[in-house]
Amino acid sequence: MAKLKLSKNSLQQQQQQLKLYKKLLPSLDLKRRQLSVEAKKARVDHEKTIDALEQLEVETSRDLPMIADDSFDYTRLVHLKGHVVGEDNVVGTRLPVLQSVDLEIAGYSKMATPAWFDVLVDRLKQAVELKLRARVEEKRLEILNHAVRRITQRVNLFEKILIPTAEKNIQRIRIYLNDAERASVVTSKLAKAKQQATGAGYSFEEDQR
């Protein structure tokens, strides 16, 4: 850390820095609060998706107990062909958002399959989409949590280090300059008094002659 210069120029620099820090802090704190709100919302959305997926599994096991038969292979009925993940911009932070899902359904004869087969296909489609949505939401939450940590560190830097340090430096410089000014005045008065005393001495001697 550079040594603090106790001068008027240094005082001016510290005052300018303090002014800048206090100007930037409100916008940083606003960004922190906005990101925190968005992170809370993302956490709630993610939890809802996980709950929906768990509820879907429970309902499927209850309504379609026949799929528990190991001889029945339904894993290839629904296939994820592709998906589109867009992007949100929240106060400068880029966040993923699931926009669309493209699913492919394996061909099967509705005449040759039981009625519950359509229900199973629908449940599988929901499950695939929910799992994909959960992954995207998890990534979104991860990015937001990281952004909140970073902006909180910056706010703390300004609040707890930069601003207090600048204020202390300004106080220290002012005290030094005031002391130096008083010392200069005292020195000047002493020099003037000495000069006057010396001048008076010479006049006395001249009068004696």
N, CA, C and O of each residue as an XYZ file, in Angstrom:
836
protein
N       0.836     -1.190      0.000
C       0.000      0.000      0.000
C       0.872      1.241      0.000
O       1.816      1.339      0.784
N       0.563      2.191     -0.875
C       1.359      3.415     -0.974
C       1.202      4.245      0.293
O       0.124      4.308      0.886
N       2.285      4.874      0.690
C       2.269      5.704      1.888
C       1.454      6.954      1.639
O       1.574      7.583      0.587
N       0.628      7.314      2.600
C      -0.241      8.481      2.463
C       0.589      9.761      2.531
O       1.369      9.962      3.462
N       0.410     10.612      1.542
C       1.097     11.900      1.518
C       0.261     12.926      2.274
O      -0.925     13.099      1.995
N       0.880     13.595      3.220
C       0.177     14.581      4.043
C       0.337     15.963      3.416
O       1.104     16.798      3.896
N      -0.398     16.180      2.343
C      -0.303     17.446      1.605
C      -1.689     17.877      1.142
O      -2.650     17.110      1.205
N      -1.768     19.111      0.680
C      -3.048     19.633      0.198
C      -3.502     18.901     -1.062
O      -4.694     18.650     -1.240
N      -2.562     18.560     -1.928
C      -2.912     17.800     -3.140
C      -3.478     16.432     -2.775
O      -4.459     15.977     -3.363
N      -2.853     15.790     -1.807
C      -3.323     14.480     -1.355
C      -4.706     14.605     -0.717
O      -5.555     13.732     -0.896
N      -4.930     15.680      0.019
C      -6.238     15.917      0.633
C      -7.313     16.043     -0.440
O      -8.403     15.486     -0.307
N      -7.000     16.773     -1.496
C      -7.944     16.961     -2.589
C      -8.241     15.626     -3.288
O      -9.387     15.344     -3.636
N      -7.209     14.818     -3.489
C      -7.393     13.513     -4.118
C      -8.283     12.606     -3.268
O      -9.174     11.931     -3.783
N      -8.029     12.603     -1.972
C      -8.835     11.773     -1.066
C     -10.293     12.236     -1.039
O     -11.208     11.415     -0.973
N     -10.504     13.539     -1.090
C     -11.867     14.079     -1.098
C     -12.595     13.697     -2.387
O     -13.782     13.371     -2.367
N     -11.880     13.739     -3.494
C     -12.474     13.351     -4.775
C     -12.822     11.863     -4.793
O     -13.884     11.470     -5.277
N     -11.917     11.041     -4.259
C     -12.178      9.608     -4.191
C     -13.376      9.308     -3.300
O     -14.217      8.475     -3.641
N     -13.452      9.986     -2.161
C     -14.577      9.776     -1.246
C     -15.900     10.152     -1.918
O     -16.907      9.461     -1.766
N     -15.877     11.249     -2.654
C     -17.078     11.690     -3.371
C     -17.502     10.648     -4.412
O     -18.688     10.364     -4.576
N     -16.515     10.087     -5.109
C     -16.792      9.069     -6.124
C     -17.349      7.799     -5.487
O     -18.315      7.224     -5.987
N     -16.741      7.359     -4.383
C     -17.191      6.156     -3.695
C     -18.645      6.303     -3.236
O     -19.451      5.389     -3.411
N     -18.971      7.445     -2.656
C     -20.324      7.681     -2.158
C     -21.326      7.818     -3.296
O     -22.516      7.551     -3.124
N     -20.838      8.235     -4.457
C     -21.718      8.333     -5.629
C     -22.015      6.958     -6.208
O     -23.133      6.701     -6.656
N     -21.014      6.063     -6.203
C     -21.172      4.732     -6.792
C     -21.901      3.757     -5.878
O     -22.581      2.849     -6.356
N     -21.765      3.936     -4.578
C     -22.316      2.973     -3.621
C     -23.822      2.749     -3.771
O     -24.246      1.593     -3.769
N     -24.656      3.790     -3.900
C     -26.105      3.560     -4.020
C     -26.475      2.691     -5.224
O     -27.346      1.827     -5.118
N     -25.822      2.913     -6.362
C     -26.141      2.112     -7.552
C     -25.704      0.662     -7.370
O     -26.387     -0.256     -7.825
N     -24.570      0.455     -6.705
C     -24.107     -0.903     -6.425
C     -25.068     -1.614     -5.473
O     -25.389     -2.788     -5.660
N     -25.521     -0.890     -4.457
C     -26.432     -1.492     -3.484
C     -27.785     -1.801     -4.135
O     -28.415     -2.809     -3.815
N     -28.226     -0.931     -5.047
C     -29.478     -1.181     -5.775
C     -29.354     -2.443     -6.627
O     -30.269     -3.266     -6.668
N     -28.220     -2.588     -7.302
C     -27.981     -3.776     -8.127
C     -27.962     -5.025     -7.261
O     -28.495     -6.064     -7.651
N     -27.352     -4.928     -6.089
C     -27.307     -6.068     -5.167
C     -28.717     -6.479     -4.759
O     -29.039     -7.666     -4.737
N     -29.557     -5.494     -4.437
C     -30.925     -5.806     -4.020
C     -31.752     -6.392     -5.172
O     -32.562     -7.296     -4.966
N     -31.540     -5.870     -6.376
C     -32.266     -6.397     -7.537
C     -31.868     -7.837     -7.830
O     -32.721     -8.679     -8.113
N     -30.573     -8.116     -7.762
C     -30.098     -9.481     -8.002
C     -30.563    -10.434     -6.901
O     -30.877    -11.594     -7.168
N     -30.604     -9.943     -5.677
C     -31.062    -10.777     -4.560
C     -32.525    -11.158     -4.734
O     -32.915    -12.297     -4.476
N     -33.333    -10.195     -5.174
C     -34.759    -10.465     -5.427
C     -34.907    -11.497     -6.542
O     -35.712    -12.423     -6.444
N     -34.111    -11.323     -7.610
C     -34.177    -12.252     -8.739
C     -33.700    -13.647     -8.328
O     -34.252    -14.650     -8.781
N     -32.685    -13.712     -7.480
C     -32.180    -15.000     -7.002
C     -33.237    -15.709     -6.143
O     -33.404    -16.925     -6.234
N     -33.935    -14.949     -5.324
C     -34.997    -15.525     -4.497
C     -36.115    -16.078     -5.375
O     -36.630    -17.168     -5.126
N     -36.483    -15.321     -6.401
C     -37.524    -15.759     -7.332
C     -37.082    -17.028     -8.077
O     -37.864    -17.963     -8.248
N     -35.813    -17.043     -8.517
C     -35.283    -18.206     -9.237
C     -35.277    -19.434     -8.340
O     -35.547    -20.543     -8.801
N     -34.972    -19.244     -7.068
C     -34.953    -20.362     -6.116
C     -36.367    -20.934     -5.932
O     -36.560    -22.149     -5.884
N     -37.339    -20.037     -5.831
C     -38.732    -20.477     -5.676
C     -39.194    -21.229     -6.921
O     -39.836    -22.274     -6.814
N     -38.869    -20.700     -8.103
C     -39.255    -21.351     -9.361
C     -38.639    -22.746     -9.480
O     -39.296    -23.700     -9.899
N     -37.364    -22.842     -9.103
C     -36.669    -24.132     -9.179
C     -37.293    -25.148     -8.223
O     -37.481    -26.313     -8.573
N     -37.611    -24.689     -7.016
C     -38.231    -25.583     -6.034
C     -39.605    -26.050     -6.507
O     -39.978    -27.204     -6.298
N     -40.353    -25.154     -7.142
C     -41.665    -25.527     -7.671
C     -41.533    -26.581     -8.766
O     -42.329    -27.517     -8.832
N     -40.531    -26.428     -9.618
C     -40.324    -27.401    -10.695
C     -39.947    -28.765    -10.126
O     -40.450    -29.790    -10.586
N     -39.064    -28.781     -9.128
C     -38.674    -30.043     -8.490
C     -39.879    -30.695     -7.819
O     -40.079    -31.906     -7.914
N     -40.680    -29.869     -7.137
C     -41.888    -30.401     -6.484
C     -42.860    -30.986     -7.513
O     -43.457    -32.039     -7.291
N     -43.006    -30.287     -8.639
C     -43.911    -30.756     -9.692
C     -43.432    -32.084    -10.267
O     -44.231    -32.972    -10.567
N     -42.110    -32.205    -10.417
C     -41.547    -33.444    -10.951
C     -41.761    -34.603     -9.974
O     -42.117    -35.710    -10.379
N     -41.542    -34.339     -8.698
C     -41.743    -35.377     -7.687
C     -43.214    -35.772     -7.601
O     -43.544    -36.950     -7.464
N     -44.096    -34.772     -7.684
C     -45.523    -35.052     -7.637
C     -45.952    -35.871     -8.852
O     -46.785    -36.770     -8.741
N     -45.379    -35.555    -10.004
C     -45.689    -36.294    -11.232
C     -45.280    -37.760    -11.100
O     -46.006    -38.656    -11.532
N     -44.126    -37.994    -10.508
C     -43.649    -39.370    -10.319
C     -44.561    -40.148     -9.375
O     -44.858    -41.322     -9.592
N     -44.999    -39.455     -8.317
C     -45.899    -40.101     -7.353
C     -47.225    -40.460     -8.024
O     -47.729    -41.572     -7.867
N     -47.782    -39.509     -8.771
C     -49.065    -39.739     -9.436
C     -48.961    -40.835    -10.494
O     -49.866    -41.653    -10.654
N     -47.838    -40.833    -11.211
C     -47.648    -41.842    -12.255
C     -47.548    -43.245    -11.653
O     -48.130    -44.196    -12.175
N     -46.814    -43.361    -10.562
C     -46.694    -44.667     -9.883
C     -48.038    -45.117     -9.340
O     -48.340    -46.310     -9.333
N     -48.842    -44.172     -8.886
C     -50.167    -44.506     -8.341
C     -51.163    -44.863     -9.442
O     -51.909    -45.836     -9.331
N     -51.161    -44.061    -10.505
C     -52.158    -44.250    -11.570
C     -51.783    -45.345    -12.565
O     -52.649    -45.978    -13.170
N     -50.466    -45.556    -12.724
C     -50.006    -46.535    -13.710
C     -49.050    -47.542    -13.061
O     -47.872    -47.575    -13.414
N     -49.525    -48.351    -12.134
C     -48.658    -49.323    -11.435
C     -48.083    -50.368    -12.372
O     -47.086    -51.015    -12.053
N     -48.709    -50.533    -13.526
C     -48.247    -51.563    -14.463
C     -46.854    -51.272    -15.033
O     -46.184    -52.187    -15.510
N     -46.410    -50.009    -14.990
C     -45.093    -49.701    -15.564
C     -43.963    -50.176    -14.660
O     -42.795    -50.126    -15.046
N     -44.302    -50.634    -13.468
C     -43.277    -51.163    -12.562
C     -42.775    -52.527    -13.023
O     -41.759    -53.016    -12.530
N     -43.483    -53.138    -13.963
C     -43.095    -54.447    -14.511
C     -41.818    -54.284    -15.339
O     -41.801    -53.538    -16.318
N     -40.752    -54.981    -14.943
C     -39.459    -54.861    -15.617
C     -39.512    -55.281    -17.080
O     -38.674    -54.870    -17.883
N     -40.487    -56.088    -17.417
C     -40.575    -56.557    -18.805
C     -41.135    -55.482    -19.732
O     -41.093    -55.617    -20.955
N     -41.649    -54.434    -19.144
C     -42.237    -53.358    -19.936
C     -41.215    -52.227    -20.097
O     -40.842    -51.585    -19.115
N     -40.766    -51.984    -21.324
C     -39.771    -50.945    -21.603
C     -40.463    -49.721    -22.223
O     -40.919    -49.757    -23.366
N     -40.526    -48.649    -21.445
C     -41.159    -47.418    -21.923
C     -40.163    -46.267    -22.069
O     -40.545    -45.131    -22.353
N     -38.887    -46.577    -21.873
C     -37.872    -45.524    -21.854
C     -37.663    -44.855    -23.217
O     -37.143    -43.743    -23.301
N     -38.079    -45.556    -24.287
C     -37.851    -44.993    -25.615
C     -39.111    -44.390    -26.236
O     -39.123    -44.004    -27.405
N     -40.147    -44.321    -25.444
C     -41.407    -43.777    -25.966
C     -41.294    -42.294    -26.306
O     -41.821    -41.838    -27.321
N     -40.596    -41.541    -25.438
C     -40.451    -40.095    -25.619
C     -38.973    -39.753    -25.705
O     -38.182    -40.128    -24.839
N     -38.614    -39.036    -26.761
C     -37.213    -38.675    -26.986
C     -37.083    -37.161    -27.158
O     -37.870    -36.535    -27.868
N     -36.093    -36.594    -26.507
C     -35.841    -35.157    -26.622
C     -35.033    -34.890    -27.890
O     -33.851    -35.227    -27.962
N     -35.676    -34.286    -28.885
C     -34.982    -33.965    -30.135
C     -34.124    -32.708    -29.994
O     -33.037    -32.617    -30.566
N     -34.618    -31.766    -29.242
C     -33.867    -30.522    -29.070
C     -34.623    -29.541    -28.192
O     -35.782    -29.764    -27.844
N     -33.965    -28.471    -27.845
C     -34.605    -27.427    -27.037
C     -33.901    -26.107    -27.283
O     -32.759    -26.068    -27.741
N     -34.599    -25.030    -26.972
C     -34.045    -23.690    -27.166
C     -33.953    -23.001    -25.811
O     -34.938    -22.867    -25.086
N     -32.742    -22.571    -25.499
C     -32.512    -21.818    -24.257
C     -32.193    -20.375    -24.637
O     -31.181    -20.095    -25.281
N     -33.066    -19.477    -24.230
C     -32.846    -18.059    -24.508
C     -32.038    -17.404    -23.403
O     -31.402    -18.079    -22.593
N     -32.072    -16.089    -23.382
C     -31.244    -15.362    -22.417
C     -31.983    -14.143    -21.887
O     -32.534    -13.356    -22.657
N     -31.991    -13.995    -20.582
C     -32.502    -12.800    -19.912
C     -31.312    -11.957    -19.477
O     -30.229    -12.474    -19.200
N     -31.536    -10.651    -19.423
C     -30.492     -9.752    -18.933
C     -31.045     -8.996    -17.731
O     -31.892     -8.113    -17.865
N     -30.550     -9.362    -16.560
C     -30.995     -8.730    -15.318
C     -29.857     -7.889    -14.762
O     -28.864     -8.424    -14.268
N     -30.003     -6.577    -14.845
C     -28.984     -5.605    -14.421
C     -27.572     -6.040    -14.831
O     -26.644     -6.034    -14.022
N     -27.438     -6.408    -16.081
C     -26.120     -6.744    -16.617
C     -25.706     -8.194    -16.449
O     -24.618     -8.577    -16.881
N     -26.544     -9.000    -15.837
C     -26.226    -10.419    -15.634
C     -27.033    -11.265    -16.618
O     -28.262    -11.203    -16.633
N     -26.344    -12.050    -17.434
C     -27.012    -12.883    -18.431
C     -27.471    -14.191    -17.804
O     -26.694    -14.915    -17.182
N     -28.767    -14.471    -17.989
C     -29.366    -15.640    -17.352
C     -30.079    -16.516    -18.381
O     -30.772    -15.998    -19.257
N     -29.916    -17.839    -18.284
C     -30.591    -18.746    -19.231
C     -32.074    -18.880    -18.904
O     -32.473    -18.830    -17.741
N     -32.878    -19.050    -19.941
C     -34.306    -19.278    -19.751
C     -34.777    -20.257    -20.829
O     -34.507    -20.066    -22.015
N     -35.476    -21.292    -20.406
C     -35.960    -22.307    -21.345
C     -37.122    -21.732    -22.156
O     -38.132    -21.309    -21.594
N     -36.969    -21.719    -23.484
C     -37.991    -21.127    -24.341
C     -38.876    -22.174    -25.018
O     -40.089    -21.993    -25.125
N     -38.269    -23.257    -25.470
C     -39.081    -24.282    -26.143
C     -38.416    -25.649    -26.034
O     -37.204    -25.768    -25.853
N     -39.259    -26.680    -26.150
C     -38.784    -28.056    -26.069
C     -39.376    -28.833    -27.245
O     -40.576    -28.757    -27.508
N     -38.533    -29.574    -27.940
C     -38.984    -30.363    -29.092
C     -38.867    -31.847    -28.741
O     -37.766    -32.377    -28.595
N     -40.013    -32.501    -28.609
C     -40.041    -33.911    -28.222
C     -40.502    -34.781    -29.388
O     -41.340    -34.379    -30.195
N     -39.942    -35.963    -29.451
C     -40.319    -36.925    -30.483
C     -40.966    -38.128    -29.804
O     -40.405    -38.709    -28.875
N     -42.152    -38.489    -30.280
C     -42.880    -39.614    -29.695
C     -42.713    -40.829    -30.598
O     -42.930    -40.752    -31.807
N     -42.326    -41.945    -30.001
C     -42.163    -43.187    -30.771
C     -43.521    -43.639    -31.308
O     -44.541    -43.529    -30.627
N     -43.514    -44.143    -32.521
C     -44.763    -44.585    -33.118
C     -45.324    -45.825    -32.429
O     -44.592    -46.766    -32.123
N     -46.618    -45.811    -32.193
C     -47.266    -46.988    -31.618
C     -48.731    -46.996    -32.069
O     -49.324    -45.951    -32.334
N     -49.276    -48.165    -32.147
C     -50.660    -48.320    -32.598
C     -51.614    -48.102    -31.435
O     -51.568    -48.814    -30.432
N     -52.474    -47.111    -31.588
C     -53.434    -46.833    -30.526
C     -54.508    -47.921    -30.442
O     -55.146    -48.114    -29.407
N     -54.682    -48.611    -31.542
C     -55.662    -49.691    -31.535
C     -55.131    -50.925    -30.824
O     -55.885    -51.698    -30.231
N     -53.784    -51.096    -30.899
C     -53.176    -52.302    -30.332
C     -52.639    -52.094    -28.925
O     -52.118    -53.029    -28.316
N     -52.759    -50.899    -28.410
C     -52.242    -50.603    -27.065
C     -53.405    -50.218    -26.156
O     -54.421    -49.703    -26.623
N     -53.253    -50.472    -24.850
C     -54.320    -50.135    -23.907
C     -54.516    -48.614    -23.792
O     -53.650    -47.843    -24.206
N     -55.629    -48.199    -23.243
C     -55.986    -46.773    -23.148
C     -55.009    -45.990    -22.281
O     -54.740    -44.815    -22.531
N     -54.481    -46.660    -21.258
C     -53.581    -45.940    -20.349
C     -52.248    -45.587    -21.000
O     -51.464    -44.825    -20.435
N     -51.986    -46.139    -22.190
C     -50.725    -45.870    -22.880
C     -50.607    -44.385    -23.233
O     -49.528    -43.800    -23.135
N     -51.720    -43.785    -23.641
C     -51.710    -42.350    -23.962
C     -51.401    -41.512    -22.717
O     -50.696    -40.505    -22.783
N     -51.945    -41.953    -21.591
C     -51.672    -41.246    -20.329
C     -50.190    -41.331    -19.991
O     -49.586    -40.351    -19.556
N     -49.608    -42.511    -20.194
C     -48.185    -42.702    -19.928
C     -47.337    -41.791    -20.810
O     -46.395    -41.163    -20.327
N     -47.663    -41.716    -22.092
C     -46.904    -40.863    -23.007
C     -46.973    -39.406    -22.551
O     -45.970    -38.693    -22.557
N     -48.167    -38.980    -22.158
C     -48.333    -37.601    -21.695
C     -47.509    -37.341    -20.437
O     -46.889    -36.286    -20.305
N     -47.502    -38.298    -19.518
C     -46.710    -38.147    -18.282
C     -45.210    -38.126    -18.593
O     -44.454    -37.371    -17.981
N     -44.792    -38.946    -19.531
C     -43.371    -38.965    -19.904
C     -42.950    -37.645    -20.535
O     -41.849    -37.158    -20.277
N     -43.810    -37.065    -21.355
C     -43.528    -35.766    -21.971
C     -43.368    -34.695    -20.885
O     -42.449    -33.877    -20.928
N     -44.279    -34.723    -19.921
C     -44.189    -33.761    -18.817
C     -42.893    -33.941    -18.028
O     -42.250    -32.966    -17.638
N     -42.521    -35.197    -17.802
C     -41.323    -35.495    -17.014
C     -40.065    -34.998    -17.718
O     -39.195    -34.400    -17.084
N     -39.963    -35.241    -19.022
C     -38.792    -34.803    -19.781
C     -38.675    -33.285    -19.739
O     -37.593    -32.743    -19.514
N     -39.793    -32.606    -19.958
C     -39.763    -31.140    -19.963
C     -39.433    -30.583    -18.581
O     -38.661    -29.632    -18.461
N     -40.013    -31.170    -17.546
C     -39.746    -30.696    -16.182
C     -38.278    -30.898    -15.794
O     -37.673    -30.029    -15.166
N     -37.707    -32.054    -16.173
C     -36.295    -32.308    -15.858
C     -35.391    -31.297    -16.569
O     -34.430    -30.794    -15.985
N     -35.707    -31.006    -17.828
C     -34.922    -30.054    -18.588
C     -35.077    -28.648    -17.995
O     -34.104    -27.904    -17.869
N     -36.312    -28.304    -17.635
C     -36.561    -27.001    -17.035
C     -35.816    -26.859    -15.707
O     -35.282    -25.794    -15.397
N     -35.786    -27.932    -14.935
C     -35.095    -27.911    -13.645
C     -33.602    -27.664    -13.824
O     -32.994    -26.931    -13.043
N     -33.006    -28.278    -14.858
C     -31.570    -28.084    -15.108
C     -31.263    -26.634    -15.492
O     -30.289    -26.046    -15.021
N     -32.116    -26.072    -16.358
C     -31.908    -24.682    -16.773
C     -32.100    -23.735    -15.584
O     -31.338    -22.784    -15.410
N     -33.115    -24.003    -14.777
C     -33.377    -23.158    -13.603
C     -32.250    -23.270    -12.579
O     -31.903    -22.291    -11.918
N     -31.685    -24.467    -12.452
C     -30.567    -24.661    -11.525
C     -29.357    -23.833    -11.963
O     -28.679    -23.222    -11.137
N     -29.094    -23.820    -13.282
C     -27.999    -23.023    -13.814
C     -28.268    -21.537    -13.616
O     -27.363    -20.781    -13.263
N     -29.490    -21.125    -13.839
C     -29.883    -19.721    -13.650
C     -29.651    -19.303    -12.192
O     -29.117    -18.229    -11.918
N     -30.063    -20.175    -11.266
C     -29.891    -19.882     -9.843
C     -28.411    -19.834     -9.467
O     -27.993    -18.990     -8.674
N     -27.633    -20.732    -10.033
C     -26.186    -20.754     -9.763
C     -25.522    -19.443    -10.204
O     -24.701    -18.881     -9.479
N     -25.886    -18.964    -11.396
C     -25.327    -17.707    -11.910
C     -25.735    -16.532    -11.026
O     -24.922    -15.662    -10.718
N     -27.005    -16.519    -10.623
C     -27.502    -15.428     -9.787
C     -26.835    -15.421     -8.416
O     -26.464    -14.361     -7.913
N     -26.684    -16.581     -7.816
C     -26.026    -16.651     -6.505
C     -24.594    -16.151     -6.588
O     -24.119    -15.447     -5.696
N     -23.912    -16.515     -7.658
C     -22.539    -16.044     -7.857
C     -22.515    -14.524     -8.034
O     -21.654    -13.840     -7.481
N     -23.468    -14.004     -8.811
C     -23.536    -12.556     -9.047
C     -23.834    -11.807     -7.749
O     -23.270    -10.741     -7.498
N     -24.715    -12.365     -6.932
C     -25.057    -11.733     -5.649
C     -23.839    -11.699     -4.736
O     -23.584    -10.693     -4.075
N     -23.087    -12.796     -4.698
C     -21.879    -12.835     -3.862
C     -20.876    -11.779     -4.313
O     -20.290    -11.082     -3.485
N     -20.678    -11.662     -5.616
C     -19.707    -10.707     -6.148
C     -20.123     -9.266     -5.863
O     -19.302     -8.463     -5.420
N     -21.386     -8.933     -6.111
C     -21.822     -7.555     -5.899
C     -21.849     -7.223     -4.409
O     -21.605     -6.081     -4.021
N     -22.146     -8.225     -3.573
C     -22.123     -8.007     -2.121
C     -20.703     -7.717     -1.650
O     -20.495     -6.872     -0.780
N     -19.729     -8.415     -2.223
C     -18.326     -8.150     -1.890
C     -17.934     -6.729     -2.268
O     -17.207     -6.064     -1.529
N     -18.418     -6.259     -3.422
C     -18.108     -4.893     -3.860
C     -18.758     -3.861     -2.947
O     -18.142     -2.855     -2.594
N     -20.005     -4.118     -2.569
C     -20.694     -3.196     -1.657
C     -19.963     -3.139     -0.324
O     -19.760     -2.057      0.228
N     -19.566     -4.293      0.195
C     -18.825     -4.335      1.455
C     -17.479     -3.628      1.335
O     -17.026     -2.974      2.275
N     -16.843     -3.763      0.175
C     -15.562     -3.090     -0.058
C     -15.721     -1.582      0.059
O     -14.908     -0.901      0.684
N     -16.785     -1.073     -0.557
C     -17.030      0.366     -0.497
C     -17.429      0.806      0.911
O     -16.907      1.791      1.435
N     -18.369      0.058      1.523
C     -18.918      0.457      2.823
C     -17.919      0.304      3.968
O     -17.837      1.157      4.851
N     -17.159     -0.796      3.941
C     -16.335     -1.136      5.098
C     -14.845     -0.813      4.940
O     -14.106     -0.791      5.924
N     -14.408     -0.565      3.707
C     -12.975     -0.319      3.501
C     -12.704      1.009      2.811
O     -12.067      1.891      3.386
N     -13.184      1.156      1.583
C     -12.819      2.332      0.786
C     -13.314      3.641      1.402
O     -12.533      4.578      1.575
N     -14.598      3.712      1.732
C     -15.147      4.960      2.288
C     -14.568      5.267      3.670
O     -14.135      6.396      3.897
N     -14.541      4.293      4.617
C     -13.944      4.600      5.924
C     -12.465      4.974      5.829
O     -11.999      5.854      6.552
N     -11.723      4.304      4.933
C     -10.296      4.610      4.775
C     -10.107      6.027      4.244
O      -9.253      6.765      4.736
N     -10.895      6.409      3.245
C     -10.795      7.770      2.693
C     -11.141      8.807      3.750
O     -10.488      9.846      3.838
N     -12.155      8.535      4.547
C     -12.559      9.482      5.599
C     -11.457      9.625      6.652
O     -11.176     10.730      7.117
N     -10.841      8.511      7.020
C      -9.746      8.563      7.990
C      -8.540      9.301      7.420
O      -7.889     10.080      8.117
N      -8.251      9.046      6.142
C      -7.124      9.737      5.501
C      -7.360     11.248      5.455
O      -6.447     12.032      5.714
N      -8.576     11.644      5.128
C      -8.918     13.071      5.077
C      -8.756     13.701      6.459
O      -8.210     14.796      6.590
N      -9.231     13.008      7.473
C      -9.099     13.523      8.839
C      -7.633     13.638      9.248
O      -7.212     14.621      9.857
N      -6.881     12.621      8.902
C      -5.451     12.620      9.256
C      -4.703     13.755      8.568
O      -3.889     14.441      9.188
N      -4.987     13.949      7.275
C      -4.316     15.013      6.527
C      -4.712     16.380      7.063
O      -3.869     17.266      7.203
N      -6.004     16.553      7.366
C      -6.468     17.836      7.893
C      -5.812     18.168      9.226
O      -5.396     19.302      9.463
N      -5.725     17.166     10.092
C      -5.070     17.378     11.391
C      -3.617     17.781     11.184
O      -3.125     18.708     11.829
N      -2.931     17.084     10.283
C      -1.523     17.390     10.019
C      -1.373     18.802      9.459
O      -0.511     19.563      9.897
N      -2.222     19.146      8.484
C      -2.124     20.476      7.864
C      -2.468     21.575      8.864
O      -1.840     22.634      8.855
N      -3.461     21.338      9.729
C      -3.816     22.326     10.744
C      -2.684     22.512     11.747
O      -2.352     23.634     12.128
N      -2.097     21.393     12.168
C      -0.961     21.467     13.096
C       0.213     22.194     12.447
O       0.885     23.013     13.075
N       0.446     21.868     11.157
C       1.547     22.513     10.452
C       1.293     24.010     10.293
O       2.218     24.818     10.373
N       0.041     24.364     10.067
C      -0.295     25.790      9.912
C      -0.119     26.531     11.228
O       0.404     27.645     11.252
N      -0.556     25.911     12.329
C      -0.380     26.537     13.646
C       1.098     26.670     13.988
O       1.548     27.685     14.519
N       1.842     25.609     13.666
C       3.281     25.658     13.941
C       3.946     26.754     13.115
O       4.852     27.436     13.592
N       3.491     26.920     11.873
C       4.040     27.960     11.015
C       3.736     29.350     11.556
O       4.581     30.244     11.509
N       2.510     29.522     12.074
C       2.127     30.822     12.645
C       2.959     31.129     13.882
O       3.444     32.246     14.063
N       3.116     30.111     14.735
C       3.918     30.290     15.952
C       5.364     30.623     15.590
O       5.963     31.533     16.164
N       5.914     29.883     14.640
C       7.293     30.127     14.206
C       7.441     31.528     13.638
O       8.431     32.213     13.895
N       6.450     31.945     12.866
C       6.485     33.287     12.272
C       6.435     34.363     13.337
O       7.145     35.366     13.258
N       5.583     34.144     14.342
C       5.485     35.133     15.427
C       6.768     35.207     16.240
O       7.222     36.286     16.620
N       7.342     34.035     16.500
C       8.593     34.014     17.258
C       9.709     34.720     16.490
O      10.497     35.476     17.057
N       9.753     34.447     15.171
C      10.779     35.085     14.348
C      10.589     36.597     14.313
O      11.557     37.356     14.353
N       9.348     37.019     14.240
C       9.047     38.454     14.204
C       9.402     39.113     15.524
O       9.960     40.209     15.570
N       9.055     38.398     16.617
C       9.370     38.939     17.947
C      10.875     39.042     18.145
O      11.379     40.011     18.714
N      11.581     38.028     17.667
C      13.039     38.034     17.798
C      13.650     39.163     16.980
O      14.586     39.840     17.404
N      13.080     39.339     15.785
C      13.589     40.416     14.929
C      13.337     41.770     15.555
O      14.187     42.659     15.501
N      12.166     41.925     16.150
C      11.858     43.190     16.800
C      12.763     43.428     18.003
O      13.222     44.542     18.258
N      13.001     42.343     18.731
C      13.871     42.480     19.912
C      15.290     42.825     19.482
O      15.955     43.649     20.110
N      15.738     42.204     18.428
C      17.088     42.484     17.932
C      17.187     43.935     17.442
O      18.171     44.628     17.700
N      16.157     44.367     16.739
C      16.123     45.742     16.233
C      16.104     46.741     17.364
O      16.752     47.785     17.286
N      15.373     46.435     18.408
C      15.314     47.342     19.559
C      16.660     47.411     20.253
O      17.043     48.466     20.759
N      17.369     46.317     20.283
C      18.684     46.302     20.925
C      19.659     47.204     20.205
O      20.411     47.933     20.851
N      19.668     47.176     18.907
C      20.562     48.017     18.136
C      20.244     49.490     18.352
O      21.160     50.309     18.414
N      18.993     49.839     18.466
C      18.598     51.237     18.660
C      19.070     51.737     20.010
O      19.484     52.890     20.133
N      19.013     50.883     21.028
C      19.451     51.274     22.363
C      20.942     51.570     22.381
O      21.390     52.549     22.977
N      21.692     50.715     21.725
C      23.141     50.913     21.701
C      23.525     52.203     20.968
O      24.443     52.919     21.366
N      22.795     52.470     19.891
C      23.089     53.686     19.132
C      22.772     54.924     19.954
O      23.456     55.943     19.854
N      21.704     54.821     20.784
C      21.331     55.955     21.639
C      22.394     56.202     22.688
O      22.624     57.354     23.054
N      23.057     55.161     23.189
C      24.106     55.301     24.224
C      25.344     55.999     23.693
O      26.083     56.652     24.429
N      25.552     55.836     22.352
C      26.732     56.492     21.795
C      26.493     57.987     21.679
O      27.374     58.720     21.229
